[in-house]
Every structure is written in structure tokens, then in C-alpha cells.
């Protein structure tokens, strides 16, 4: 039986597509990618329908993905300032 991709894998793919679309100046595709990510996180629902997230709502894989993403963003921030880790 074929294994379905995880939420974090799909979000990672969409982030990659977003970056490629921006690089090619394909703004409609980039916007759609961000919209899909925003929908996954419930950003475009009326405020009364938004669910407050808890760590219990995420799988271990999702949390590990978010940690890697934050670490990468922190490293990019340090690199852009010309500082060493």
C-alpha cells in the first residue's frame, strides 16, 4: 500500500514551489502557494472559527519540521548580518 505524504512534507513542497515561483517572478503561483499554506494554518477563517493550536495538535514530525525551519531562518538571519554562529 502506498504511503501518503505527511502534512509537513506537503507544506515543505509548497514552500519550495513558492520560492521557485518568486524567483521566476510568477507572482500568481507564489500567491497561491502562500494562500494554501495560510489555509492549512487557518489564517483565512473568520476569527470566531479559528482554533487555538496546542503542541498536542502537531505530530512529532510536524514539530521537528517547524524546529528545522526556525533553525534555518535563524541561521539565515545571522549569515545576512555577517556574524558567525
Order of alpha helices (4+ residues) and beta strands (2+ residues): alpha-alpha-alpha
